[in-house]
Amino acid sequence: MRRRLARASLWLWVLGVLFFLFAPIATIVLFGFDRSNVETWPIQHWTLSWYSVAWHDPQVRAAFALSLKAAFAATILSLVLGSMAAFGVHRARFFGRDSISLLLILPLALPGIITGVALNSAFQWAGIQLSIWTIIVGHTTFCIVVIYNNVIARLRRTSNTLLEASADLGATAVQTFRFVTLPTIATALVSGALLAFALSFDEVIVTTFTAGAQNTLPIWIFGAIRLGQQLPEVNVVVTMVVVLMFIPILIAARLTGSENFAPRVAATQPK
């Protein structure tokens, strides 16, 4: 009896936390179907017209395209730099290695406004005009952390005996990386890239200080909310962003939970 009561209490607690987290999002989704410009509950008239309005809005299209370009570029750049940093910190032994690891993680711990102001000041000091490239640089500063954490965590769980066995069989360093190391960290790379993309796509604070006159989708949402004249369209755009962000996060979570790497490594060993 006590066990059932404890289990029921835990379930109620979990449901309460989920309600606390997702009730506001559900509210935004519901109001995206409200015909009225004024948000009132309960909704009197339901419509899908705001989805058509958002789809044909040139400002939304331009902001969406810019967000996609910046997110893809920042993900690729952070994937290369973050992986290289993880390999360097994990494989090399040198004085101050732990300090470097801390510095690599620090950008994610800093408030976004501090990172944004620092980047804006650096670009102004260097005479760099704010553009999509400054947005990419700004997003890469914190996306690197996601890639670095994923890759170095996987490398620490990987046994060095696989590398030693590959060398004993006569494989070169390139062959060992291609047939042993890469398959071992593949899921960490993919999940890290997906998380980095999601993190970059909906970033607003750093983007505000590095975008200049350009509008990404989060900046457009923020500006439209301040004006208060496009709330139904904003609700629709937010709904689409939530759905778009849910997909890579779900895939990343599934990949991160998979620990069956040995068959993949064995299947790709050089013959």
Backbone as CSV, one residue per row, in Angstrom:
resi,resn,N_x,N_y,N_z,CA_x,CA_y,CA_z,C_x,C_y,C_z
1,MET,0.825,-1.208,0.000,0.000,0.000,0.000,0.861,1.262,0.000
2,ARG,1.874,1.261,0.847,2.766,2.415,0.902,3.526,2.587,-0.405
3,ARG,3.907,1.454,-0.993,4.638,1.521,-2.262,3.753,2.116,-3.354
4,ARG,2.488,1.714,-3.410,1.582,2.264,-4.405,1.343,3.755,-4.178
5,LEU,1.219,4.128,-2.916,1.011,5.537,-2.601,2.225,6.376,-2.986
6,ALA,3.424,5.833,-2.719,4.643,6.548,-3.090,4.767,6.676,-4.604
7,ARG,4.426,5.596,-5.311,4.494,5.643,-6.773,3.488,6.635,-7.342
8,ALA,2.269,6.648,-6.787,1.257,7.599,-7.251,1.680,9.035,-6.971
9,SER,2.322,9.253,-5.813,2.793,10.594,-5.473,3.866,11.056,-6.439
10,LEU,4.775,10.142,-6.804,5.832,10.492,-7.757,5.244,10.831,-9.119
11,TRP,4.255,10.048,-9.554,3.621,10.319,-10.836,2.925,11.679,-10.827
12,LEU,2.234,11.992,-9.740,1.584,13.296,-9.628,2.595,14.430,-9.654
13,TRP,3.732,14.206,-8.984,4.780,15.229,-8.973,5.345,15.443,-10.374
14,VAL,5.588,14.342,-11.087,6.111,14.439,-12.448,5.113,15.151,-13.357
15,LEU,3.838,14.785,-13.245,2.817,15.436,-14.062,2.705,16.926,-13.744
16,GLY,2.841,17.262,-12.452,2.807,18.674,-12.076,3.960,19.453,-12.665
17,VAL,5.171,18.865,-12.651,6.333,19.536,-13.239,6.154,19.699,-14.744
18,LEU,5.664,18.639,-15.418,5.439,18.722,-16.861,4.392,19.779,-17.193
19,PHE,3.346,19.855,-16.388,2.324,20.882,-16.608,2.921,22.273,-16.436
20,PHE,3.745,22.446,-15.423,4.385,23.735,-15.177,5.277,24.148,-16.343
21,LEU,5.949,23.163,-16.954,6.884,23.471,-18.039,6.174,23.711,-19.369
22,PHE,5.157,22.921,-19.659,4.601,22.918,-21.010,3.233,23.575,-21.138
23,ALA,2.602,23.943,-20.026,1.315,24.630,-20.120,1.426,25.968,-20.862
24,PRO,2.467,26.795,-20.604,2.587,28.047,-21.381,2.761,27.814,-22.877
25,ILE,3.538,26.769,-23.227,3.735,26.468,-24.644,2.428,26.019,-25.274
26,ALA,1.672,25.178,-24.559,0.376,24.729,-25.072,-0.576,25.897,-25.257
27,THR,-0.497,26.867,-24.367,-1.351,28.053,-24.486,-1.040,28.830,-25.758
28,ILE,0.259,28.985,-26.054,0.660,29.689,-27.279,0.154,28.943,-28.511
29,VAL,0.268,27.623,-28.500,-0.193,26.823,-29.631,-1.691,26.987,-29.831
30,LEU,-2.448,26.961,-28.758,-3.898,27.098,-28.862,-4.298,28.470,-29.395
31,PHE,-3.656,29.523,-28.914,-4.006,30.867,-29.359,-3.606,31.110,-30.812
32,GLY,-2.769,30.254,-31.374,-2.459,30.355,-32.792,-3.648,30.011,-33.677
33,PHE,-4.677,29.369,-33.099,-5.884,29.025,-33.845,-7.043,29.973,-33.547
34,ASP,-6.774,31.036,-32.778,-7.813,31.997,-32.422,-7.970,33.021,-33.541
35,ARG,-9.197,33.213,-33.997,-9.445,34.157,-35.088,-9.244,35.595,-34.647
36,SER,-9.470,35.868,-33.380,-9.403,37.236,-32.871,-7.962,37.680,-32.644
37,ASN,-7.725,39.003,-32.807,-6.411,39.565,-32.498,-6.188,39.714,-31.002
38,VAL,-7.257,39.711,-30.248,-7.187,39.854,-28.797,-7.283,38.468,-28.165
39,GLU,-6.293,38.139,-27.352,-6.264,36.810,-26.743,-7.203,36.769,-25.541
40,THR,-8.283,36.017,-25.679,-9.240,35.823,-24.590,-9.545,34.339,-24.451
41,TRP,-9.823,33.945,-23.232,-10.127,32.537,-22.962,-11.520,32.425,-22.362
42,PRO,-12.349,31.506,-22.842,-12.048,30.497,-23.859,-12.086,31.081,-25.278
43,ILE,-11.471,30.385,-26.195,-11.433,30.821,-27.584,-12.824,30.662,-28.195
44,GLN,-13.325,31.731,-28.815,-14.676,31.723,-29.359,-14.730,31.174,-30.781
45,HIS,-13.781,31.571,-31.603,-13.790,31.169,-33.009,-12.405,30.623,-33.379
46,TRP,-12.399,29.447,-34.003,-11.150,28.775,-34.367,-10.895,28.956,-35.853
47,THR,-9.618,29.082,-36.214,-9.257,29.286,-37.610,-7.819,28.837,-37.859
48,LEU,-7.533,28.538,-39.130,-6.165,28.221,-39.561,-5.563,29.350,-40.397
49,SER,-6.278,30.460,-40.482,-5.861,31.533,-41.386,-4.537,32.162,-40.992
50,TRP,-4.221,32.172,-39.693,-2.971,32.798,-39.259,-1.750,32.027,-39.752
51,TYR,-1.911,30.731,-39.987,-0.794,29.963,-40.548,-0.505,30.407,-41.980
52,SER,-1.561,30.704,-42.725,-1.374,31.212,-44.085,-0.748,32.602,-44.063
53,VAL,-1.186,33.431,-43.106,-0.621,34.781,-42.975,0.872,34.707,-42.667
54,ALA,1.236,33.839,-41.722,2.655,33.708,-41.358,3.476,33.155,-42.510
55,TRP,2.922,32.204,-43.243,3.650,31.577,-44.342,3.923,32.564,-45.469
56,HIS,3.000,33.465,-45.720,3.150,34.414,-46.829,3.738,35.748,-46.382
57,ASP,4.122,35.884,-45.137,4.729,37.122,-44.648,6.194,37.178,-45.092
58,PRO,6.592,38.144,-45.909,7.978,38.196,-46.404,8.995,38.410,-45.284
59,GLN,8.620,39.144,-44.242,9.544,39.359,-43.126,9.820,38.052,-42.388
60,VAL,8.786,37.255,-42.191,8.964,35.958,-41.522,9.821,35.040,-42.381
61,ARG,9.566,35.028,-43.670,10.362,34.177,-44.576,11.838,34.577,-44.560
62,ALA,12.093,35.887,-44.633,13.482,36.350,-44.637,14.170,36.041,-43.310
63,ALA,13.459,36.263,-42.203,14.036,35.967,-40.894,14.284,34.480,-40.721
64,PHE,13.373,33.664,-41.204,13.532,32.212,-41.119,14.736,31.741,-41.921
65,ALA,14.882,32.269,-43.134,16.020,31.886,-43.981,17.340,32.300,-43.341
66,LEU,17.388,33.513,-42.783,18.616,33.974,-42.131,18.951,33.114,-40.906
67,SER,17.942,32.737,-40.132,18.177,31.887,-38.962,18.716,30.527,-39.377
68,LEU,18.159,29.968,-40.451,18.641,28.663,-40.931,20.089,28.755,-41.400
69,LYS,20.415,29.791,-42.174,21.784,29.948,-42.668,22.770,30.085,-41.509
70,ALA,22.442,30.933,-40.549,23.342,31.143,-39.412,23.484,29.884,-38.580
71,ALA,22.379,29.171,-38.366,22.427,27.959,-37.553,23.245,26.867,-38.228
72,PHE,23.057,26.670,-39.535,23.820,25.649,-40.253,25.311,25.981,-40.253
73,ALA,25.647,27.222,-40.547,27.054,27.611,-40.593,27.700,27.513,-39.215
74,ALA,26.999,27.976,-38.180,27.555,27.897,-36.828,27.718,26.454,-36.378
75,THR,26.787,25.587,-36.781,26.883,24.168,-36.411,28.091,23.513,-37.054
76,ILE,28.293,23.767,-38.331,29.434,23.166,-39.029,30.757,23.681,-38.461
77,LEU,30.829,24.991,-38.248,32.064,25.567,-37.707,32.344,25.063,-36.299
78,SER,31.337,25.008,-35.462,31.532,24.515,-34.096,31.816,23.023,-34.073
79,LEU,31.294,22.284,-35.050,31.566,20.849,-35.126,33.040,20.592,-35.380
80,VAL,33.633,21.365,-36.275,35.059,21.211,-36.577,35.916,21.671,-35.397
81,LEU,35.660,22.882,-34.912,36.494,23.440,-33.846,36.295,22.684,-32.524
82,GLY,35.053,22.352,-32.197,34.791,21.649,-30.945,35.390,20.265,-30.915
83,SER,35.328,19.552,-32.044,35.914,18.210,-32.117,37.437,18.280,-32.008
84,MET,38.051,19.221,-32.703,39.498,19.375,-32.624,39.941,19.711,-31.203
85,ALA,39.196,20.585,-30.540,39.533,20.933,-29.161,39.396,19.731,-28.240
86,ALA,38.345,18.929,-28.437,38.143,17.741,-27.605,39.274,16.740,-27.792
87,PHE,39.692,16.512,-29.036,40.795,15.586,-29.289,42.092,16.111,-28.685
88,GLY,42.326,17.411,-28.821,43.551,17.977,-28.278,43.624,17.871,-26.772
89,VAL,42.529,18.181,-26.088,42.523,18.123,-24.622,42.584,16.683,-24.130
90,HIS,41.917,15.781,-24.846,41.873,14.388,-24.382,43.174,13.633,-24.645
91,ARG,43.746,13.823,-25.813,44.922,13.026,-26.197,46.233,13.595,-25.665
92,ALA,46.345,14.906,-25.585,47.619,15.524,-25.187,47.701,15.637,-23.665
93,ARG,48.928,15.631,-23.162,49.200,15.817,-21.738,50.108,17.026,-21.597
94,PHE,49.580,18.096,-21.018,50.368,19.315,-20.891,49.885,20.093,-19.674
95,PHE,50.722,21.021,-19.235,50.402,21.840,-18.075,49.262,22.806,-18.410
96,GLY,48.275,22.892,-17.533,47.143,23.793,-17.741,46.028,23.207,-18.568
97,ARG,46.046,21.879,-18.769,45.004,21.261,-19.593,43.612,21.448,-18.976
98,ASP,43.493,21.289,-17.670,42.201,21.469,-17.001,41.708,22.902,-17.109
99,SER,42.634,23.855,-17.070,42.241,25.260,-17.210,41.700,25.542,-18.607
100,ILE,42.323,24.963,-19.612,41.845,25.139,-20.983,40.465,24.515,-21.148
101,SER,40.272,23.342,-20.545,38.964,22.694,-20.603,37.900,23.574,-19.959
102,LEU,38.239,24.218,-18.853,37.295,25.126,-18.188,36.984,26.335,-19.056
103,LEU,37.989,26.878,-19.715,37.775,28.042,-20.577,36.901,27.695,-21.779
104,LEU,37.012,26.456,-22.266,36.188,26.035,-23.391,34.720,25.911,-23.006
105,ILE,34.457,25.562,-21.763,33.085,25.386,-21.289,32.480,26.711,-20.822
106,LEU,33.314,27.667,-20.475,32.861,28.916,-19.857,31.834,29.694,-20.680
107,PRO,31.952,29.801,-22.017,30.965,30.600,-22.773,29.520,30.168,-22.568
108,LEU,29.286,28.877,-22.343,27.919,28.419,-22.131,27.402,28.813,-20.755
109,ALA,28.317,28.957,-19.791,27.907,29.324,-18.439,27.667,30.824,-18.304
110,LEU,28.307,31.619,-19.158,28.135,33.074,-19.081,26.748,33.478,-19.564
111,PRO,26.138,34.488,-18.955,24.862,35.015,-19.470,25.019,35.494,-20.904
112,GLY,23.987,35.281,-21.700,24.058,35.645,-23.106,24.314,37.112,-23.335
113,ILE,23.812,37.964,-22.452,23.995,39.397,-22.638,25.465,39.797,-22.479
114,ILE,26.192,39.105,-21.604,27.621,39.389,-21.437,28.383,38.996,-22.692
115,THR,28.080,37.800,-23.215,28.727,37.353,-24.449,28.397,38.289,-25.605
116,GLY,27.129,38.708,-25.704,26.722,39.588,-26.788,27.400,40.938,-26.722
117,VAL,27.444,41.545,-25.535,28.092,42.854,-25.385,29.587,42.750,-25.675
118,ALA,30.224,41.670,-25.199,31.658,41.490,-25.436,31.955,41.333,-26.921
119,LEU,31.141,40.543,-27.618,31.351,40.360,-29.054,31.102,41.657,-29.814
120,ASN,30.055,42.377,-29.436,29.758,43.645,-30.103,30.900,44.629,-29.936
121,SER,31.455,44.703,-28.732,32.586,45.607,-28.488,33.809,45.186,-29.283
122,ALA,34.053,43.874,-29.351,35.199,43.376,-30.113,35.054,43.681,-31.598
123,PHE,33.851,43.502,-32.157,33.633,43.790,-33.573,33.792,45.281,-33.862
124,GLN,33.293,46.135,-32.973,33.436,47.576,-33.173,34.898,47.998,-33.073
125,TRP,35.613,47.423,-32.120,37.039,47.755,-31.966,37.834,47.339,-33.195
126,ALA,37.475,46.194,-33.783,38.194,45.700,-34.963,37.672,46.323,-36.255
127,GLY,36.622,47.114,-36.166,36.072,47.748,-37.359,35.327,46.790,-38.259
128,ILE,34.754,45.734,-37.694,34.023,44.722,-38.463,32.546,45.101,-38.506
129,GLN,31.996,45.174,-39.722,30.592,45.504,-39.895,29.726,44.320,-39.475
130,LEU,28.675,44.605,-38.703,27.772,43.540,-38.260,27.020,42.971,-39.457
131,SER,27.025,41.643,-39.564,26.401,40.962,-40.696,26.073,39.543,-40.272
132,ILE,25.719,38.705,-41.241,25.437,37.310,-40.934,26.683,36.595,-40.413
133,TRP,27.866,37.066,-40.836,29.104,36.433,-40.390,29.370,36.716,-38.914
134,THR,29.020,37.886,-38.451,29.180,38.161,-37.020,28.171,37.359,-36.196
135,ILE,26.987,37.125,-36.767,26.021,36.254,-36.093,26.579,34.845,-35.968
136,ILE,27.185,34.355,-37.045,27.748,32.998,-37.040,28.864,32.889,-36.010
137,VAL,29.732,33.893,-35.966,30.812,33.879,-34.972,30.245,33.875,-33.556
138,GLY,29.237,34.706,-33.322,28.625,34.763,-31.998,27.995,33.447,-31.590
139,HIS,27.283,32.813,-32.519,26.652,31.529,-32.202,27.680,30.420,-32.017
140,THR,28.757,30.496,-32.766,29.779,29.461,-32.658,30.432,29.464,-31.288
141,THR,30.513,30.617,-30.642,31.182,30.702,-29.339,30.530,29.804,-28.293
142,PHE,29.204,29.639,-28.360,28.571,28.758,-27.376,28.196,27.391,-27.955
143,CYS,28.102,27.285,-29.288,27.834,25.975,-29.890,29.042,25.045,-29.770
144,ILE,30.250,25.627,-29.759,31.463,24.824,-29.581,31.389,24.036,-28.281
145,VAL,30.830,24.636,-27.249,30.771,23.982,-25.939,29.974,22.691,-26.020
146,VAL,28.859,22.714,-26.747,28.012,21.524,-26.862,28.766,20.401,-27.563
147,ILE,29.426,20.732,-28.668,30.201,19.723,-29.397,31.350,19.209,-28.545
148,TYR,32.055,20.120,-27.911,33.204,19.738,-27.084,32.790,18.789,-25.957
149,ASN,31.729,19.116,-25.261,31.276,18.266,-24.150,30.879,16.878,-24.632
150,ASN,30.152,16.806,-25.748,29.715,15.509,-26.264,30.896,14.644,-26.689
151,VAL,31.817,15.249,-27.443,32.924,14.466,-27.993,33.890,14.030,-26.899
152,ILE,34.245,14.923,-26.003,35.222,14.554,-24.978,34.632,13.543,-23.998
153,ALA,33.332,13.614,-23.754,32.699,12.610,-22.896,32.746,11.234,-23.548
154,ARG,32.525,11.176,-24.853,32.600,9.894,-25.548,34.031,9.380,-25.616
155,LEU,34.992,10.262,-25.839,36.392,9.836,-25.888,36.845,9.280,-24.542
156,ARG,36.373,9.868,-23.454,36.761,9.387,-22.124,36.177,8.010,-21.828
157,ARG,35.053,7.670,-22.476,34.443,6.356,-22.260,34.949,5.317,-23.247
158,THR,35.788,5.741,-24.196,36.309,4.821,-25.200,37.638,4.237,-24.740
159,SER,37.767,2.932,-24.827,38.991,2.272,-24.393,40.113,2.494,-25.402
160,ASN,41.307,2.744,-24.894,42.469,2.931,-25.771,42.936,1.627,-26.400
161,THR,42.418,0.508,-25.906,42.824,-0.785,-26.478,42.395,-0.901,-27.936
162,LEU,41.302,-0.256,-28.306,40.880,-0.289,-29.702,41.911,0.385,-30.599
163,LEU,42.431,1.513,-30.153,43.454,2.214,-30.924,44.744,1.410,-30.980
164,GLU,45.106,0.801,-29.850,46.318,-0.010,-29.814,46.184,-1.237,-30.707
165,ALA,45.009,-1.854,-30.715,44.794,-3.018,-31.574,44.869,-2.632,-33.041
166,SER,44.323,-1.467,-33.378,44.385,-1.004,-34.762,45.830,-0.766,-35.196
167,ALA,46.638,-0.173,-34.296,48.051,0.049,-34.621,48.795,-1.266,-34.752
168,ASP,48.489,-2.236,-33.888,49.152,-3.535,-33.968,48.833,-4.259,-35.268
169,LEU,47.655,-4.013,-35.818,47.269,-4.651,-37.083,47.839,-3.932,-38.298
170,GLY,48.606,-2.867,-38.064,49.278,-2.175,-39.155,48.533,-1.010,-39.741
171,ALA,47.473,-0.557,-39.086,46.708,0.575,-39.608,47.453,1.878,-39.372
172,THR,47.341,2.782,-40.318,47.930,4.107,-40.152,47.033,4.953,-39.249
173,ALA,47.527,6.146,-38.911,46.736,7.031,-38.056,45.428,7.437,-38.730
174,VAL,45.502,7.663,-40.053,44.289,8.036,-40.789,43.300,6.884,-40.813
175,GLN,43.801,5.670,-41.046,42.927,4.498,-41.059,42.312,4.242,-39.689
176,THR,43.091,4.428,-38.644,42.567,4.242,-37.292,41.452,5.246,-36.998
177,PHE,41.658,6.486,-37.420,40.618,7.499,-37.199,39.370,7.173,-38.007
178,ARG,39.546,6.731,-39.239,38.405,6.480,-40.120,37.609,5.251,-39.700
179,PHE,38.315,4.162,-39.343,37.627,2.891,-39.108,37.381,2.579,-37.631
180,VAL,38.049,3.302,-36.730,37.876,3.010,-35.305,37.317,4.218,-34.551
181,THR,38.059,5.331,-34.598,37.674,6.486,-33.788,36.370,7.124,-34.276
182,LEU,36.265,7.358,-35.579,35.083,8.038,-36.112,33.791,7.267,-35.864
183,PRO,33.752,5.938,-36.127,32.514,5.211,-35.797,32.186,5.242,-34.309
184,THR,33.229,5.315,-33.466,32.994,5.315,-32.029,32.343,6.610,-31.563
185,ILE,32.750,7.734,-32.148,32.226,9.032,-31.700,31.150,9.577,-32.628
186,ALA,30.706,8.759,-33.596,29.762,9.258,-34.606,28.474,9.771,-33.973
187,THR,27.907,9.002,-33.051,26.648,9.429,-32.437,26.840,10.685,-31.587
188,ALA,28.013,10.824,-30.964,28.291,12.033,-30.182,28.380,13.248,-31.100
189,LEU,28.981,13.071,-32.262,29.072,14.173,-33.215,27.697,14.581,-33.732
190,VAL,26.891,13.591,-34.097,25.563,13.888,-34.656,24.662,14.533,-33.605
191,SER,24.628,13.943,-32.410,23.783,14.508,-31.356,24.254,15.899,-30.954
192,GLY,25.572,16.102,-30.878,26.096,17.417,-30.562,25.754,18.439,-31.631
193,ALA,25.836,18.027,-32.896,25.492,18.936,-33.990,24.017,19.309,-33.958
194,LEU,23.152,18.345,-33.670,21.720,18.633,-33.600,21.395,19.592,-32.460
195,LEU,22.014,19.358,-31.311,21.792,20.256,-30.177,22.342,21.653,-30.457
196,ALA,23.508,21.709,-31.103,24.093,23.001,-31.447,23.198,23.762,-32.428
197,PHE,22.633,23.044,-33.394,21.728,23.673,-34.350,20.497,24.242,-33.642
198,ALA,19.907,23.447,-32.750,18.732,23.918,-32.018,19.069,25.116,-31.138
199,LEU,20.238,25.069,-30.504,20.659,26.162,-29.639,20.907,27.435,-30.444
200,SER,21.476,27.289,-31.625,21.781,28.451,-32.456,20.524,29.036,-33.084
201,PHE,19.602,28.180,-33.500,18.439,28.648,-34.246,17.555,29.575,-33.419
202,ASP,17.394,29.270,-32.126,16.473,30.080,-31.327,17.185,31.049,-30.382
203,GLU,18.483,31.291,-30.611,19.211,32.245,-29.775,18.796,33.674,-30.135
204,VAL,18.514,34.488,-29.119,18.060,35.847,-29.375,18.977,36.901,-28.754
205,ILE,19.546,36.632,-27.571,20.304,37.674,-26.880,21.610,37.975,-27.600
206,VAL,22.415,36.936,-27.850,23.678,37.146,-28.559,23.419,37.677,-29.962
207,THR,22.363,37.163,-30.602,22.046,37.609,-31.960,21.718,39.092,-31.996
208,THR,21.044,39.580,-30.975,20.664,40.991,-30.932,21.882,41.907,-31.014
209,PHE,22.986,41.492,-30.392,24.191,42.332,-30.361,25.112,42.094,-31.555
210,THR,24.852,41.057,-32.342,25.750,40.739,-33.455,25.072,40.785,-34.816
211,ALA,23.754,41.047,-34.848,23.031,41.002,-36.121,22.982,42.337,-36.833
212,GLY,23.131,43.438,-36.104,23.004,44.737,-36.745,21.569,44.994,-37.156
213,ALA,21.359,45.351,-38.426,20.020,45.656,-38.927,19.276,44.415,-39.400
214,GLN,19.906,43.256,-39.371,19.283,42.042,-39.863,18.412,41.408,-38.780
215,ASN,17.339,40.769,-39.219,16.403,40.136,-38.306,16.432,38.626,-38.483
216,THR,16.809,37.927,-37.443,16.595,36.483,-37.421,15.191,36.226,-36.875
217,LEU,14.769,34.978,-36.910,13.407,34.671,-36.489,13.157,35.013,-35.015
218,PRO,14.053,34.681,-34.080,13.807,35.088,-32.681,13.719,36.598,-32.498
219,ILE,14.542,37.357,-33.243,14.488,38.820,-33.133,13.161,39.340,-33.686
220,TRP,12.681,38.736,-34.799,11.390,39.138,-35.346,10.278,38.873,-34.335
221,ILE,10.323,37.721,-33.673,9.308,37.383,-32.668,9.342,38.396,-31.532
222,PHE,10.533,38.719,-31.066,10.667,39.668,-29.963,10.122,41.037,-30.354
223,GLY,10.448,41.497,-31.571,9.960,42.795,-32.024,8.454,42.812,-32.209
224,ALA,7.884,41.726,-32.748,6.440,41.664,-32.968,5.677,41.640,-31.648
225,ILE,6.234,40.981,-30.630,5.586,40.958,-29.318,5.579,42.354,-28.712
226,ARG,6.671,43.090,-28.878,6.737,44.446,-28.329,5.692,45.350,-28.969
227,LEU,5.480,45.212,-30.280,4.482,46.035,-30.955,3.068,45.630,-30.555
228,GLY,2.844,44.339,-30.345,1.554,43.849,-29.884,0.454,43.839,-30.920
229,GLN,0.784,44.034,-32.201,-0.233,44.070,-33.241,-0.289,42.792,-34.062
230,GLN,0.641,41.872,-33.836,0.688,40.640,-34.617,0.737,39.415,-33.708
231,LEU,0.060,39.472,-32.571,0.151,38.391,-31.599,-0.290,37.039,-32.158
232,PRO,-1.407,36.936,-32.909,-1.771,35.624,-33.458,-0.718,35.069,-34.406
233,GLU,-0.148,35.947,-35.243,0.909,35.494,-36.155,2.151,35.092,-35.376
234,VAL,2.459,35.818,-34.311,3.590,35.456,-33.460,3.372,34.080,-32.842
235,ASN,2.153,33.814,-32.381,1.852,32.512,-31.794,2.069,31.386,-32.800
236,VAL,1.694,31.632,-34.046,1.884,30.624,-35.094,3.368,30.398,-35.355
237,VAL,4.134,31.486,-35.465,5.572,31.361,-35.721,6.269,30.645,-34.559
238,VAL,5.886,30.992,-33.332,6.468,30.325,-32.163,6.150,28.835,-32.189
239,THR,4.932,28.483,-32.566,4.549,27.068,-32.663,5.425,26.336,-33.660
240,MET,5.668,26.957,-34.815,6.514,26.323,-35.835,7.954,26.176,-35.340
241,VAL,8.442,27.176,-34.612,9.801,27.092,-34.064,9.893,25.968,-33.037
242,VAL,8.882,25.839,-32.191,8.883,24.772,-31.182,8.907,23.399,-31.853
243,VAL,8.091,23.234,-32.884,8.060,21.956,-33.599,9.400,21.694,-34.268
244,LEU,9.964,22.721,-34.901,11.243,22.560,-35.586,12.363,22.229,-34.617
245,MET,12.346,22.820,-33.425,13.379,22.558,-32.434,13.193,21.218,-31.746
246,PHE,11.955,20.747,-31.665,11.682,19.480,-30.991,12.290,18.299,-31.748
247,ILE,12.309,18.390,-33.072,12.789,17.261,-33.878,14.277,16.981,-33.643
248,PRO,15.199,17.964,-33.807,16.616,17.646,-33.553,16.907,17.290,-32.101
249,ILE,16.192,17.910,-31.154,16.423,17.579,-29.750,16.007,16.148,-29.466
250,LEU,14.885,15.702,-30.042,14.427,14.326,-29.849,15.419,13.332,-30.445
251,ILE,15.903,13.635,-31.662,16.881,12.738,-32.300,18.168,12.691,-31.493
252,ALA,18.627,13.847,-31.006,19.845,13.901,-30.204,19.692,13.098,-28.920
253,ALA,18.518,13.191,-28.293,18.285,12.437,-27.066,18.309,10.935,-27.328
254,ARG,17.733,10.513,-28.447,17.751,9.083,-28.787,19.169,8.604,-29.076
255,LEU,19.945,9.433,-29.781,21.313,9.049,-30.089,22.182,9.016,-28.846
256,THR,21.996,9.987,-27.964,22.786,10.038,-26.738,22.501,8.846,-25.848
257,GLY,21.269,8.357,-25.873,20.914,7.220,-25.037,21.410,5.894,-25.571
258,SER,21.862,5.868,-26.813,22.369,4.619,-27.387,23.819,4.407,-26.996
259,GLU,24.106,3.247,-26.428,25.465,2.943,-25.985,26.065,1.749,-26.724
260,ASN,25.403,1.279,-27.777,25.858,0.078,-28.464,26.810,0.472,-29.584
261,PHE,28.067,0.715,-29.218,29.048,1.163,-30.220,29.939,0.029,-30.723
262,ALA,30.095,-1.008,-29.935,31.045,-2.064,-30.275,30.743,-2.737,-31.603
263,PRO,29.462,-3.094,-31.915,29.189,-3.710,-33.205,29.534,-2.805,-34.372
264,ARG,29.333,-1.512,-34.232,29.655,-0.598,-35.324,31.162,-0.543,-35.560
265,VAL,31.911,-0.494,-34.457,33.365,-0.455,-34.587,33.877,-1.735,-35.216
266,ALA,33.364,-2.879,-34.755,33.827,-4.167,-35.271,33.481,-4.308,-36.749
267,ALA,32.310,-3.791,-37.142,31.878,-3.948,-38.519,32.686,-3.071,-39.466
268,THR,33.307,-2.021,-38.967,34.063,-1.105,-39.822,35.566,-1.269,-39.682
269,GLN,36.026,-2.314,-38.987,37.462,-2.537,-38.871,38.058,-2.847,-40.241
270,PRO,39.236,-2.341,-40.541,39.866,-2.640,-41.838,40.203,-4.116,-41.941
271,LYS,39.902,-4.691,-43.087,40.148,-6.124,-43.302,41.622,-6.368,-43.659
